[in-house]
Amino acid sequence: MSENKKPRVVVIGGGFAGIQFVRHLDKSVFDVLLIDKVNHHQFQPLFYQVATSQIEPASISFPLRNIFRGNMSIQIRMTEVSSIDTAAQKVHTGIGAFDYDYLVVAVGCQTNFFGNDNIAKNVFTLKSSYDAITIRNHILMTFERTITAQPEDKAFYQTLVIVGAGPTGVELAGAFAEIRKQVLPKDYPRIDFSKFTIYLVEGSADTLSNMSPTARAASRKYLEKMGVQLLTKTFVKDYDGERLHLSNGTTIKAKTVIWAAGVTGNRIEGLPAEVEGPGNRIRVDRFNKVDGLDNVFAVGDIAYMETPRYPRGHPQVANVAINQAKLLASNFSQKRLGKALKEYTYKDLGSMATIGRNKAVVDLPILKFKGYAAWLVWMFLHLMLILSVRNRLVIFINWAWLYVTKNTSLRLILVPESKIKT
């Protein structure tokens, strides 16, 4: 590297961690190459609202080139990374190899099917905007088919199973329960929606098992009151696209199964085997440096950092990803100036989940609460996390309209005509 050339930082992944790192890195000192397999940042906490036709995907998807437009120190490449060569300091992708001086891995996680390929092949997932649109299309097409289905087949179409009662599963179940009552009967007046059954399957004893007892009890109460069938202490053994086999011996015949039961790291070939941590995450030190590699870092969900307070790694939430990324960007500058680096310390600001209109649970370090106040806090904090002011306004208006009318006009089926089966 010549003296006049800025060091190149290659960042893999345009999620919360990748975006915040690039935003806060001093571009007068570093050149950045951001690589992602899609051309946009995706706001994952609201995917479930796209899947249930409450907001449009464009409201929570932000083109990477628009986020960093006009900055000549940032290049963006839309491709998938196949491997890393740490000795040669190269990243190999579908469009060629790229050299780096520093590498930041922020690839996040993917759905964990726990080794069951049959389940992976037949269920729906919710890890991208595309997944959310796919679920929306499928749900709406299912009700179109229900109208003309034979009486003995209607229950098959009108059964929805959500696997995993963490925040994603609980929020999906609550949203579907609400549109079952408030929205779909108006669109399909000839369908008996009292027969639309929503199951929420969870391996542990509680919904929102990682939250407080208050949140667990409240979320269960809300869901049961909304008519969601809770199956706790129950695991999915298999699903062939028609029949879901459970650990309690029950078989549910269902057209739609959405899998929200866990995640595993999006590992990339080329890193030393010894850096692989639990959950397929990458072991890093308190500065997010990958163990044994001086110029490779990992941030966000993919990073496994053991600390005295979190000996099993940090929770895989946006707050961790954002703040690790900001600190790493600052440490890059500190290191160039020969100053001391700062270790990452997680400040738990709390967790929350919404179960529908006026119903949410919030766990703060010093306060746990539920209901309408929790729902307002949930709305405000999620709006503040949205990248652009314009999108915050669009989503707020959409939510306000939905609150007043209990309806949206977003129930479009967007699939190629060749894939619409009658």
Number of C-alpha atoms within 10 A of each C-alpha: 8 6 6 6 10 16 16 20 22 26 26 24 22 26 23 28 32 28 23 20 26 24 16 14 22 16 15 8 15 19 22 24 20 21 26 22 15 16 18 19 23 25 21 18 17 20 26 27 19 24 27 24 25 23 23 21 21 12 20 25 20 19 15 21 16 10 15 16 11 9 10 10 16 20 15 17 17 16 15 16 21 15 17 19 14 17 8 9 17 19 21 18 18 12 11 11 16 14 16 22 16 19 26 26 24 28 27 26 20 18 17 17 18 12 8 12 11 14 20 18 12 18 20 19 21 23 18 18 24 15 17 25 24 19 23 23 19 19 21 17 19 18 18 15 14 20 16 11 15 10 10 7 12 20 18 21 23 23 18 23 24 25 26 25 28 19 22 24 26 27 23 25 29 24 22 24 22 19 18 19 16 14 16 18 15 13 11 14 10 10 18 12 14 11 11 18 19 22 18 24 25 25 18 15 12 21 29 26 17 13 20 17 15 14 25 17 15 21 28 19 12 18 22 13 11 20 19 20 16 20 20 16 13 20 18 19 15 18 23 15 16 16 15 20 17 17 13 12 9 11 16 17 21 20 21 24 24 19 23 26 22 16 18 18 22 17 20 13 12 14 17 13 9 10 17 19 18 13 16 17 23 30 23 25 18 16 19 25 22 27 17 13 14 11 15 22 23 32 31 30 28 27 31 30 25 15 15 7 10 12 10 13 19 19 16 16 13 18 19 23 26 19 21 26 28 20 21 27 18 17 19 17 16 14 11 9 9 8 11 9 16 13 14 18 15 15 10 12 11 14 19 21 24 26 28 22 15 14 21 26 29 24 20 14 11 7 8 18 18 21 19 14 15 21 22 14 17 19 15 13 11 13 17 11 14 20 18 14 11 11 17 19 14 15 19 15 12 17 18 12 13 16 13 8 11 16 19 15 9 13 20 12 15 13 13 7 7 6 7 10 7 7
